[in-house]
Amino acid sequence: MIDREHVAAWLDRYIHAWTTNDSADIAALFTEDAEYYEVGYDTEWIGRAEIVEGWQSRFEWQAGGWSFDWTLAGVVGDTAAVTGTGHYTELGDFDNIWTITFEGDRCSVFRMWNGNAA
């Protein structure tokens, strides 16, 4: 069952993986055939290997520091909706809406909508 604790644990691992940029940390978040989409960047990464490669290509975004604040908007079945703001020292602030569809403790479909924070 997907609940707040399940989502929070996954997000803790997500933030850790974004921090380390380690292939194993990133891969542990997603199913083998996961799909990862970002609206605003036209990102469409299909499969765990492509997701890992895509994440690692963005490591420079973290230059100067960053943080992420989030709120669980709701859970329906195996999918959670999260709102958040990424604060990047070099890039500025970005508002996000995420949907995360789970298979167990891994994500099978991730969708993110990005926008500049007002």
C-alpha positions in Angstrom: 0.0 0.0 0.0 1.3 3.4 -0.9 1.0 5.9 1.9 2.8 9.0 3.1 5.6 7.0 4.7 6.2 5.0 1.6 6.4 8.2 -0.5 8.6 10.0 2.0 11.1 7.0 2.1 11.3 7.0 -1.7 11.8 10.8 -1.8 14.6 10.5 0.8 16.3 8.0 -1.5 15.6 10.3 -4.5 17.2 13.3 -2.8 20.2 11.1 -1.7 20.7 9.9 -5.3 20.5 13.5 -6.6 23.1 14.4 -4.1 25.5 11.5 -4.7 24.9 11.2 -8.5 25.9 7.5 -8.0 24.6 5.1 -10.6 23.6 2.5 -8.0 21.7 5.1 -5.9 19.8 6.3 -9.0 19.1 2.8 -10.3 17.7 1.7 -7.0 14.8 4.1 -7.4 13.4 2.8 -10.6 12.1 -0.4 -12.1 14.1 -1.9 -15.0 11.6 -0.6 -17.6 10.7 2.6 -15.8 9.6 5.7 -17.7 10.7 9.2 -16.7 9.2 12.4 -18.2 9.8 16.1 -17.6 7.5 18.7 -19.1 9.3 21.9 -19.8 12.5 20.0 -20.8 10.9 17.5 -23.2 12.6 14.7 -21.3 11.6 11.2 -22.1 13.9 8.6 -20.6 12.7 5.0 -21.0 14.4 2.3 -19.0 16.6 2.4 -15.9 19.9 2.7 -17.8 18.6 5.8 -19.8 17.3 7.4 -16.6 20.7 6.9 -14.8 22.5 8.4 -17.8 20.1 11.3 -18.0 20.4 12.1 -14.3 24.2 12.0 -14.4 24.2 14.5 -17.3 22.6 17.1 -15.1 25.0 16.9 -12.1 26.3 20.4 -13.0 22.9 21.8 -12.0 24.0 21.4 -8.4 26.9 23.8 -8.6 26.9 26.1 -5.6 24.3 24.1 -3.7 20.7 23.1 -3.8 17.7 21.9 -1.7 14.3 20.5 -2.4 11.1 21.1 -0.3 8.1 19.0 -1.0 4.5 18.2 0.1 2.5 15.2 -0.6 -0.6 16.3 -2.5 -2.3 12.9 -2.5 -2.2 9.2 -3.2 -4.6 7.2 -5.5 -3.9 3.5 -5.7 -0.2 3.1 -6.6 0.4 6.7 -7.7 1.4 9.6 -5.5 1.2 13.3 -6.4 3.9 15.6 -4.9 4.4 19.4 -5.2 7.7 20.9 -4.5 10.3 23.6 -5.1 13.9 23.0 -6.1 16.2 25.7 -4.9 19.4 25.9 -7.0 22.1 28.5 -6.1 23.2 28.9 -9.7 19.9 28.3 -11.5 17.2 29.8 -9.3 14.0 28.2 -8.0 11.7 25.8 -9.8 8.2 24.8 -8.8 7.5 21.1 -9.5 4.5 18.8 -9.7 5.4 15.2 -9.7 3.4 12.0 -10.1 5.2 8.8 -9.1 3.7 5.5 -9.9 5.1 2.7 -7.8 5.8 -1.0 -8.2 6.8 -2.0 -4.7 9.5 0.4 -3.4 10.5 1.5 -6.9 9.1 3.9 -9.4 7.7 2.6 -12.7 6.5 5.9 -14.1 7.7 9.4 -13.1 6.2 12.6 -14.5 7.4 16.0 -13.5 6.1 19.4 -14.6 8.7 22.2 -14.1 8.2 26.0 -14.0 10.1 29.0 -12.7 9.0 29.9 -9.2 7.1 33.1 -9.0 
